[in-house]
């Protein structure tokens, strides 16, 4: 599971791969006393927005589909949502760097490389408990492609919209090819 206080939304810049929901983020901290420390925090929540099943939740799944998903030529997208709790970090600490690790467990049949981007999510969303290849119908307050909190709040546009649901600024991006971290 993931790490960091700000919620991250992995959004593919081009067609892509599937990632496992296992994330490890390492934060380098510098308290006022100039001693550096490394802290590894697990994600407090994660789920996927899955265009193939727009009303489904995947919050209980161990894998997060990200990138171009579904059958060949379908053109459907998958986006991963990750929340991080940084309350263990001292209030007087300065985060000087952070890293995020995803594990690729499945790639497209073509084996094509893809660039993935990470953006800060601006709206509250619900993790949920559903799983399965395409998730299951989201219950109240669970995220889906269509709603960030089912029965309560929709995304500005299905799958989320830049500037209103997530930051249009890219926090980080990475070319990904093959399996592994």
Protein Blocks (a to p, Z undefined) as FASTA:
>chain_A
ZZdjbdcddddfbdcddddfbdcdddddddfkopacddddddfbdcdddfklmmbccklp
cbdcedjedjehklpacdddddddfklpcfkbccfbdcdddddfbdcfklpacddddddd
fbdcdebjaecjkopaddehiacfkbmbghkbccfbghiaehklpcfbdfbdcddededZ
Z
